[in-house]
């Protein structure tokens, strides 16, 4: 060797003839020495007997992922060096003054390396104590991809689902289509994100966001169902009122009428209205009032000065005329009993003999 040289570089094939501490990466899943075209190993001997060996490696090491804050999470990965063949009594491992040197900034598609930290440990094994050198790398996830691909689309989907609030309650198909489409879009986006993540049993921040978005869209569907229910109840009530009004104002046909009962409790009560009385034979009666107690009939006439004169005649009762033109097939006038048989009831809180007196007056008129 030249006297001026302080070190000499040797070929890697001589490395097997020199003692080495047999250092390994104890927690690696896969380690590969680069060969381009030969093994990338640097073997240097110094004048004081120091041996310098460098290996260019690709290491696949495990990382304990904590995805609770995904995609705003921070992950830590460790690489542990240990002598596989010699314990701490034979080999002592220690970091150099500058333990880790980064040749250039590491650019990863999903993470940024924030910092690293070195540690030295001494572990007890069944066959003695062993030195370990540990380097811990801290990575922060880049969340810009998830903002564009997950948060913005789901946010817009929720806004689209709220468009149904601006539609009329009668536009049920359109509102249902908007709600179902939004729900399916969120479900597809949620599944597309989860398929690229490890299956963990705890809840992640992304899960909370997606479930919240789905809850908003599901709430719009519940609102749609509630509005439809209220609208149906209102329509049912409106239809029931219309049917009731039609029945109250419908004329008597085919010998079928509505039964009405008038209660007169004092002597001053007059006949306010006689509605939809019954018929006999082919006659049709539809009676009402003209404001002074006089009744009228369709297809026939019936006049009375007042109900008081009909039920409570005075000493000089004025004649009460019943002109029944088409009340029965024989065109004969109808008496009070016949009116009762046709569905008209007249009740009073006074003594029953007034009704008998009125019957006599009706017979006199006949």
SVG drawing of the C-alpha trace seen along z (x, -y; Angstrom):
<svg xmlns="http://www.w3.org/2000/svg" viewBox="-164 -37 169 55">
<polyline fill="none" stroke="black" stroke-width="0.4" points="0.0,0.0 1.1,-3.5 2.2,-5.3 0.2,-8.4 -3.2,-6.5 -5.3,-6.5 -7.9,-4.0 -8.4,-1.5 -11.6,-0.4 -12.0,3.3 -14.4,5.4 -17.4,6.8 -16.3,10.4 -13.7,9.9 -16.3,8.9 -17.0,12.5 -13.4,13.0 -13.7,10.2 -15.5,10.3 -18.7,8.2 -21.2,7.8 -24.0,9.3 -26.3,6.3 -29.8,6.7 -33.1,4.9 -35.0,6.8 -38.5,5.5 -38.3,5.5 -40.8,7.5 -38.6,7.5 -35.1,6.3 -33.4,6.1 -29.8,5.1 -29.8,3.1 -27.8,4.6 -27.2,2.3 -25.6,4.3 -23.6,5.6 -24.5,5.5 -24.3,2.0 -21.9,2.6 -19.1,0.2 -16.2,1.9 -13.5,-0.4 -10.5,0.3 -8.9,-2.5 -5.3,-2.7 -6.2,-2.3 -8.1,0.9 -11.6,-0.5 -13.9,1.3 -16.5,-0.7 -19.3,1.2 -22.3,-0.5 -25.3,1.4 -27.8,-0.2 -31.1,1.4 -34.8,1.2 -36.6,2.0 -40.3,2.7 -41.0,2.1 -44.3,2.1 -46.0,-1.0 -48.6,-1.1 -51.3,-3.2 -53.7,-5.2 -56.5,-6.2 -58.9,-7.9 -58.1,-11.3 -58.0,-10.1 -57.3,-11.9 -55.8,-14.5 -53.7,-11.9 -50.0,-11.7 -48.3,-8.3 -45.0,-7.0 -42.8,-4.4 -39.8,-2.7 -36.7,-0.9 -34.8,1.1 -31.1,2.2 -29.8,5.2 -26.9,7.6 -28.5,11.0 -25.5,13.1 -23.8,11.1 -25.2,9.8 -24.2,6.6 -21.3,8.3 -19.7,9.0 -21.0,6.1 -22.1,2.7 -24.2,0.7 -24.3,-3.1 -25.3,-6.0 -22.8,-8.2 -22.7,-11.9 -24.9,-12.6 -27.1,-9.5 -29.3,-10.1 -28.5,-12.1 -31.1,-12.9 -29.5,-13.3 -32.5,-15.2 -36.0,-16.0 -38.2,-12.9 -41.3,-13.4 -44.1,-11.0 -47.5,-11.1 -49.5,-10.7 -47.2,-11.9 -44.7,-14.5 -41.9,-13.5 -42.1,-15.9 -39.3,-14.8 -37.2,-11.8 -35.9,-10.7 -33.2,-8.2 -33.1,-6.0 -30.9,-3.4 -32.3,-0.5 -31.1,2.6 -33.4,5.5 -33.3,8.7 -33.6,11.9 -33.3,15.5 -29.7,15.7 -28.6,12.2 -29.0,8.5 -29.0,7.1 -28.5,3.6 -31.0,2.0 -30.8,-1.2 -34.1,-2.6 -35.0,-5.4 -38.5,-6.8 -39.9,-8.7 -43.0,-10.9 -45.2,-11.4 -48.1,-13.7 -50.7,-12.8 -51.4,-15.1 -55.2,-15.6 -55.6,-17.7 -56.5,-14.6 -59.3,-13.8 -60.6,-17.3 -61.1,-17.3 -62.2,-13.7 -64.3,-13.2 -65.3,-16.4 -66.2,-18.7 -68.4,-16.1 -70.2,-15.0 -70.8,-18.7 -72.3,-19.4 -74.4,-16.3 -76.0,-17.5 -76.7,-20.9 -78.4,-19.1 -80.5,-17.0 -81.8,-20.3 -83.2,-21.3 -86.2,-19.1 -87.2,-21.6 -87.9,-24.2 -90.2,-21.9 -93.9,-21.7 -95.3,-18.9 -97.2,-17.6 -94.0,-17.0 -93.5,-13.7 -91.6,-11.8 -89.1,-14.6 -88.4,-15.0 -88.0,-11.3 -85.6,-11.0 -83.4,-13.8 -83.3,-12.2 -82.6,-8.7 -79.9,-9.8 -78.1,-11.8 -78.2,-8.9 -76.8,-6.5 -74.0,-8.9 -72.9,-9.3 -72.9,-5.5 -70.8,-5.0 -68.3,-7.7 -68.1,-6.2 -67.3,-2.7 -64.7,-4.1 -62.8,-5.7 -63.0,-2.8 -61.7,-0.2 -58.2,-1.8 -58.0,-1.8 -57.2,0.9 -60.2,2.5 -60.2,1.2 -62.9,1.5 -62.8,-2.0 -64.5,-5.1 -62.5,-7.4 -62.9,-11.1 -63.9,-10.3 -66.6,-7.9 -68.1,-10.6 -68.2,-13.0 -69.7,-10.5 -72.3,-9.3 -73.2,-12.9 -73.7,-13.6 -75.8,-10.4 -77.8,-11.6 -78.6,-14.9 -79.8,-13.2 -81.8,-10.7 -83.3,-13.6 -84.5,-15.0 -86.2,-11.7 -87.9,-11.7 -89.1,-15.3 -90.5,-14.2 -92.4,-11.3 -93.7,-13.6 -94.9,-16.2 -96.6,-13.5 -98.3,-12.2 -99.6,-15.7 -100.7,-16.4 -102.6,-13.1 -104.3,-13.8 -105.3,-17.3 -106.7,-15.9 -108.6,-13.2 -110.1,-15.9 -111.0,-18.1 -112.6,-15.2 -114.6,-14.2 -115.9,-17.8 -116.8,-17.9 -118.7,-14.6 -120.5,-15.8 -121.5,-19.1 -122.8,-17.2 -124.9,-14.9 -126.3,-17.9 -127.3,-19.7 -128.2,-16.7 -131.9,-16.6 -134.1,-13.6 -134.3,-11.1 -135.9,-7.7 -138.0,-8.0 -135.0,-8.3 -134.6,-11.3 -132.8,-12.6 -134.6,-12.5 -134.8,-15.8 -136.2,-16.5 -137.2,-19.9 -137.4,-20.7 -139.6,-23.7 -139.2,-24.7 -141.1,-28.0 -144.2,-29.6 -142.2,-32.1 -140.2,-29.6 -140.9,-29.7 -139.9,-27.2 -136.5,-28.3 -135.9,-25.6 -137.4,-22.3 -134.8,-20.4 -134.9,-17.3 -138.1,-15.7 -139.2,-12.3 -141.5,-11.3 -144.2,-8.9 -144.8,-7.4 -143.2,-9.4 -143.2,-12.8 -140.0,-14.7 -139.8,-17.2 -137.1,-19.7 -138.3,-22.2 -136.6,-25.2 -137.7,-28.6 -138.1,-32.2 -137.3,-34.0 -140.8,-34.4 -141.6,-30.8 -143.3,-29.9 -142.1,-26.7 -141.7,-25.8 -141.4,-22.5 -140.0,-21.4 -142.7,-19.6 -145.2,-20.7 -146.0,-23.5 -146.5,-23.7 -147.2,-27.0 -147.5,-27.7 -147.6,-31.1 -145.6,-29.8 -144.9,-26.6 -146.5,-28.2 -149.9,-28.3 -149.4,-24.7 -148.7,-23.3 -150.3,-25.8 -153.5,-27.2 -155.0,-30.3 -158.7,-30.9 -159.1,-32.2 -156.7,-30.2 -156.0,-31.2 -156.4,-28.5 -153.3,-26.5 -153.3,-25.3 -151.2,-22.3 -151.2,-22.1 -149.6,-18.8 -149.5,-18.4 -147.2,-15.5 -146.5,-14.0 -148.1,-10.7 -149.3,-8.8 -153.0,-9.6 -152.3,-13.4 -154.0,-13.5 -153.0,-15.9 -150.7,-14.5 -151.7,-14.7 -149.3,-15.1 -149.2,-11.3 -148.4,-10.9 -145.6,-13.4 -144.3,-11.5 -144.4,-8.3 -142.4,-10.1 -139.5,-11.0 -140.6,-14.4 -140.8,-14.6 -142.0,-17.6 -141.6,-17.5 -142.4,-20.0 -141.8,-20.4 -145.5,-21.4 -148.5,-19.3 -149.5,-16.7 -153.1,-17.9 -151.9,-20.8 -151.0,-18.3 -154.5,-16.8 -156.0,-20.2 -153.8,-20.9 -154.9,-17.6 -158.6,-18.7 -157.7,-22.0 -156.0,-20.1 -159.1,-17.9 -161.3,-21.0 -159.1,-22.5 -159.3,-19.2"/>
</svg>
